């Protein structure tokens, strides 16, 4: 008897809906597709999907075998006329993503799971600040890979936000501390991050608001990532060996895949752009 051919692995990739997150996730998806034979479903918000079409990054009749784009709503109101191509407010976008995206994402997973010739979904590859996807993965019994677009040092910084709070370093006492040298405070207690100062931490610490949404959002998302099957960082060991060694004692398995900008250009056979901005063809 002949052997039954195995189906392609099917990764559902979902970036946080901002340019600096869409680009590395798309590069990783292209690598999985062109070098490792994955079927890819790439999930954007409706807002960003329209921007990709308007910018010319995506063609309405794009036909790359085993690579499809699917949009879901982000829960925010339709922007007023004249602002359809503007970057969305980050705080409001984070609030809405956290509150509104799980249901449509689960519905999408159901639609693409082994339907219309697609293989069953094998795994979810999600941005590190889209942790609602972990709930969907758990419900469907799927492994989830978290992708952090920051450096390993940046991610480690988020993981130590709680310590800044407990030590009374966050929030700033007044705005004068932004300029009076307070940000030069050494943070010599963060393992694996030598010569760190407060100013080197991810910038959501630079506020006097004790209830700053983005500070707590970044902190919460960072620690929720510990529930993932594995974490991918866009870096390489030789660049951040010390902090990576420390993170590997705290987190699920970590894989360094950077720099994606170099790897994807070598591996991709199909050119799919990620730019959300329409190119000005008349500039010099």
MODA-V253855 format. One record per pair of residues at least 4 apart in sequence whose C-alpha atoms are under 7 Angstrom apart, sorted by sequence separation. I is the first residue (numbers start at 0). J is the second residue. If there is no record, write none. Layout:
I | J
I | J
//
This chain:
16 | 20
17 | 21
18 | 22
20 | 24
21 | 25
22 | 26
23 | 27
24 | 28
25 | 29
26 | 30
27 | 31
28 | 32
29 | 33
30 | 34
31 | 35
32 | 36
43 | 47
44 | 48
45 | 49
46 | 50
47 | 51
48 | 52
49 | 53
50 | 54
51 | 55
52 | 56
57 | 61
78 | 82
79 | 83
88 | 92
89 | 93
90 | 94
91 | 95
92 | 96
93 | 97
94 | 98
95 | 99
96 | 100
100 | 104
101 | 105
102 | 106
103 | 107
104 | 108
105 | 109
106 | 110
107 | 111
108 | 112
110 | 114
113 | 117
125 | 129
132 | 136
133 | 137
134 | 138
135 | 139
136 | 140
137 | 141
149 | 153
150 | 154
151 | 155
152 | 156
153 | 157
154 | 158
155 | 159
156 | 160
159 | 163
160 | 164
161 | 165
162 | 166
163 | 167
164 | 168
175 | 179
176 | 180
177 | 181
195 | 199
211 | 215
212 | 216
213 | 217
214 | 218
215 | 219
216 | 220
217 | 221
218 | 222
219 | 223
220 | 224
235 | 239
236 | 240
239 | 243
240 | 244
241 | 245
242 | 246
243 | 247
244 | 248
245 | 249
246 | 250
258 | 262
259 | 263
260 | 264
261 | 265
262 | 266
263 | 267
15 | 20
16 | 21
31 | 36
32 | 37
43 | 48
51 | 56
52 | 57
78 | 83
87 | 92
112 | 117
113 | 118
136 | 141
149 | 154
163 | 168
164 | 169
171 | 176
176 | 181
177 | 182
247 | 252
14 | 20
15 | 21
31 | 37
32 | 38
51 | 57
52 | 58
111 | 117
112 | 118
113 | 119
136 | 142
163 | 169
176 | 182
187 | 193
247 | 253
14 | 21
32 | 39
52 | 59
112 | 119
113 | 120
125 | 132
136 | 143
187 | 194
112 | 120
187 | 195
185 | 194
186 | 195
14 | 24
133 | 143
185 | 195
186 | 196
203 | 213
204 | 214
28 | 39
185 | 196
186 | 197
203 | 214
184 | 196
185 | 197
123 | 136
183 | 196
184 | 197
182 | 196
183 | 197
182 | 197
183 | 198
12 | 28
182 | 198
127 | 145
122 | 141
123 | 142
124 | 143
125 | 144
126 | 145
127 | 146
236 | 255
75 | 95
121 | 141
122 | 142
123 | 143
124 | 144
125 | 145
126 | 146
127 | 147
235 | 255
74 | 95
122 | 143
123 | 144
124 | 145
125 | 146
126 | 147
230 | 251
234 | 255
235 | 256
48 | 70
73 | 95
124 | 146
229 | 251
230 | 252
231 | 253
232 | 254
233 | 255
234 | 256
235 | 257
73 | 96
228 | 251
229 | 252
230 | 253
231 | 254
232 | 255
233 | 256
234 | 257
235 | 258
227 | 251
229 | 253
230 | 254
231 | 255
232 | 256
233 | 257
234 | 258
45 | 70
74 | 99
225 | 250
231 | 256
233 | 258
39 | 65
40 | 66
41 | 67
42 | 68
43 | 69
44 | 70
45 | 71
73 | 99
225 | 251
233 | 259
10 | 37
16 | 43
38 | 65
39 | 66
40 | 67
41 | 68
42 | 69
43 | 70
44 | 71
45 | 72
73 | 100
9 | 37
10 | 38
11 | 39
12 | 40
13 | 41
16 | 44
38 | 66
39 | 67
40 | 68
41 | 69
42 | 70
43 | 71
44 | 72
7 | 36
8 | 37
9 | 38
10 | 39
11 | 40
12 | 41
13 | 42
40 | 69
44 | 73
7 | 37
8 | 38
9 | 39
10 | 40
11 | 41
12 | 42
13 | 43
101 | 131
105 | 135
7 | 38
16 | 47
101 | 132
71 | 103
71 | 104
174 | 207
50 | 84
97 | 131
170 | 204
171 | 205
173 | 207
169 | 204
171 | 206
172 | 207
170 | 206
171 | 207
170 | 207
170 | 208
170 | 209
156 | 200
157 | 201
156 | 201
153 | 201
191 | 241
192 | 242
191 | 242
191 | 245
190 | 245
160 | 218
157 | 217
158 | 218
157 | 218
158 | 221
157 | 221
158 | 222
145 | 224
151 | 232
145 | 227
144 | 227
150 | 233
143 | 227
144 | 228
145 | 229
146 | 230
147 | 231
148 | 232
150 | 234
143 | 228
144 | 229
145 | 230
146 | 231
147 | 232
148 | 233
142 | 228
143 | 229
144 | 230
145 | 231
146 | 232
147 | 233
144 | 231
151 | 239
130 | 220
152 | 242
151 | 242
128 | 220
151 | 243
127 | 220
130 | 223
127 | 221
130 | 224
133 | 227
127 | 224
9 | 118
9 | 119
10 | 120
7 | 118
9 | 120
10 | 121
11 | 122
12 | 123
13 | 124
14 | 125
15 | 126
6 | 118
9 | 121
10 | 122
11 | 123
12 | 124
13 | 125
14 | 126
8 | 121
9 | 122
10 | 123
11 | 124
12 | 125
13 | 126
15 | 128
10 | 124
15 | 129
90 | 213
23 | 148
20 | 148
57 | 271
56 | 271
57 | 272
56 | 272
56 | 273
56 | 274
54 | 275
51 | 273
54 | 276
55 | 277
51 | 274
54 | 277
51 | 275
53 | 277
54 | 278
50 | 275
27 | 259
34 | 266
26 | 259
30 | 263
33 | 266
29 | 263
33 | 267
33 | 268
23 | 259
30 | 266
26 | 263
30 | 267
29 | 267
25 | 273
22 | 273
21 | 273
18 | 275
//
